[in-house]
Amino acid sequence: MAKSFTRAEAEEFFARLKKHTPEPRTELQYVNPYTLLVAVVLSAQATDKGVNKATAPLFMRVTTPEQMLALGEEGLTEAIKTIGLYRGKAKNVIALSRLLVEHHGGKVPRDREALEALPGVGRKTANVVLNVVFGEPTIAVDTHIFRVSNRTGLAPGKDVLEVELKLEKVVPEQYKLYAHHWLILHGRYTCVARKPLCPTCVVRDLCRFKEKTIEPAPVKAKVAATRN
């Protein structure tokens, strides 16, 4: 079993990620807290790029739960049909919009329990909203963060909750607000699933992954013989 990260190593790990990306942000496009909530719900088992493509025209005309209810489930289904599982997601978005209007004055609540009571909203979605909208140092463990945490040895765990709880302990306090974004971006663009880009990784010497990829040996060009 790999040695756990020391406090100094964890500090260095995030210091380097910060230096590489000083101001990380979610790649989901949104207009306000409500549209972020909708975008995160739609992003389950879908890419941010695919969600953004569908929500760009949608959020030009719908930015409140009241407007979403006016659009209706059929209208929303048509608007997001390029996203996976779109029928179920449309049903959830309409249902959560109704609850926001009926119980929260049309506002997104700053409360984990209230957020998780909304249809289609789980712990991960609640953590994203609490972090991005309300500036709370929550860490939403998605597939990228789960992979990075386990592969590097930063916070290994059998499930997303175990990884989240371990990250809460290992991430230095001053990095917690943006840890979620740094880890996602690192997993999305460097510590990718199939063949991680270890040669260009800024934390490769801290990483516990034994099967690091290496740069291919330079290919020697064959010099063609010239005829005089």
Solvent accessible surface area in square Angstrom, and as a share of the most:
residue,aa,sasa,rsa
1,M,232,1.04
2,A,55,0.42
3,K,159,0.67
4,S,89,0.58
5,F,17,0.07
6,T,70,0.40
7,R,211,0.77
8,A,76,0.59
9,E,46,0.20
10,A,0,0.00
11,E,62,0.28
12,E,68,0.31
13,F,0,0.00
14,F,0,0.00
15,A,36,0.28
16,R,63,0.23
17,L,8,0.04
18,K,95,0.40
19,K,174,0.74
20,H,128,0.57
21,T,37,0.22
22,P,84,0.53
23,E,122,0.54
24,P,4,0.03
25,R,170,0.62
26,T,34,0.20
27,E,64,0.29
28,L,13,0.07
29,Q,103,0.46
30,Y,90,0.34
31,V,93,0.53
32,N,42,0.22
33,P,56,0.35
34,Y,9,0.04
35,T,0,0.00
36,L,0,0.00
37,L,0,0.00
38,V,0,0.00
39,A,0,0.00
40,V,4,0.03
41,V,7,0.04
42,L,0,0.00
43,S,15,0.10
44,A,42,0.33
45,Q,161,0.72
46,A,34,0.27
47,T,92,0.53
48,D,25,0.13
49,K,173,0.74
50,G,31,0.30
51,V,0,0.00
52,N,19,0.10
53,K,160,0.68
54,A,7,0.06
55,T,1,0.00
56,A,49,0.38
57,P,77,0.48
58,L,1,0.00
59,F,14,0.06
60,M,169,0.75
61,R,141,0.52
62,V,5,0.03
63,T,33,0.19
64,T,46,0.27
65,P,3,0.02
66,E,88,0.40
67,Q,80,0.35
68,M,0,0.00
69,L,51,0.25
70,A,89,0.69
71,L,43,0.21
72,G,21,0.20
73,E,71,0.32
74,E,156,0.70
75,G,22,0.21
76,L,0,0.00
77,T,20,0.12
78,E,104,0.47
79,A,26,0.21
80,I,0,0.00
81,K,107,0.45
82,T,106,0.62
83,I,7,0.03
84,G,39,0.38
85,L,112,0.56
86,Y,56,0.21
87,R,161,0.59
88,G,41,0.40
89,K,12,0.05
90,A,0,0.00
91,K,122,0.52
92,N,49,0.25
93,V,0,0.00
94,I,12,0.06
95,A,30,0.24
96,L,0,0.00
97,S,0,0.00
98,R,112,0.41
99,L,53,0.27
100,L,0,0.00
101,V,52,0.30
102,E,108,0.49
103,H,125,0.56
104,H,61,0.27
105,G,61,0.59
106,G,10,0.10
107,K,146,0.62
108,V,15,0.09
109,P,18,0.11
110,R,143,0.52
111,D,68,0.35
112,R,68,0.25
113,E,141,0.63
114,A,22,0.17
115,L,0,0.00
116,E,67,0.30
117,A,74,0.57
118,L,6,0.03
119,P,38,0.24
120,G,42,0.41
121,V,10,0.06
122,G,37,0.36
123,R,91,0.33
124,K,76,0.32
125,T,10,0.06
126,A,0,0.00
127,N,0,0.00
128,V,12,0.07
129,V,0,0.00
130,L,6,0.03
131,N,7,0.04
132,V,35,0.20
133,V,39,0.22
134,F,48,0.20
135,G,42,0.41
136,E,48,0.21
137,P,64,0.40
138,T,17,0.10
139,I,0,0.00
140,A,1,0.01
141,V,8,0.04
142,D,23,0.12
143,T,93,0.54
144,H,38,0.17
145,I,0,0.00
146,F,62,0.26
147,R,43,0.16
148,V,0,0.00
149,S,0,0.00
150,N,51,0.26
151,R,42,0.15
152,T,2,0.01
153,G,11,0.11
154,L,7,0.03
155,A,1,0.01
156,P,47,0.30
157,G,12,0.12
158,K,188,0.80
159,D,77,0.40
160,V,80,0.46
161,L,84,0.42
162,E,61,0.27
163,V,0,0.00
164,E,9,0.04
165,L,90,0.45
166,K,73,0.31
167,L,0,0.00
168,E,58,0.26
169,K,179,0.76
170,V,34,0.20
171,V,5,0.03
172,P,17,0.11
173,E,131,0.59
174,Q,116,0.52
175,Y,22,0.08
176,K,25,0.10
177,L,65,0.32
178,Y,95,0.36
179,A,0,0.00
180,H,7,0.03
181,H,13,0.06
182,W,8,0.03
183,L,0,0.00
184,I,22,0.11
185,L,32,0.16
186,H,14,0.06
187,G,0,0.00
188,R,59,0.21
189,Y,122,0.46
190,T,23,0.13
191,C,9,0.05
192,V,42,0.24
193,A,61,0.47
194,R,235,0.86
195,K,135,0.57
196,P,9,0.06
197,L,83,0.41
198,C,14,0.08
199,P,40,0.25
200,T,102,0.59
201,C,12,0.07
202,V,50,0.29
203,V,0,0.00
204,R,111,0.41
205,D,102,0.53
206,L,20,0.10
207,C,18,0.11
208,R,54,0.20
209,F,48,0.20
210,K,186,0.79
211,E,134,0.60
212,K,70,0.29
213,T,30,0.17
214,I,146,0.74
215,E,124,0.56
216,P,120,0.76
217,A,84,0.65
218,P,125,0.79
219,V,142,0.82
220,K,184,0.78
221,A,90,0.70
222,K,197,0.83
223,V,141,0.81
224,A,84,0.65
225,A,101,0.78
226,T,123,0.72
227,R,235,0.86
228,N,199,1.02
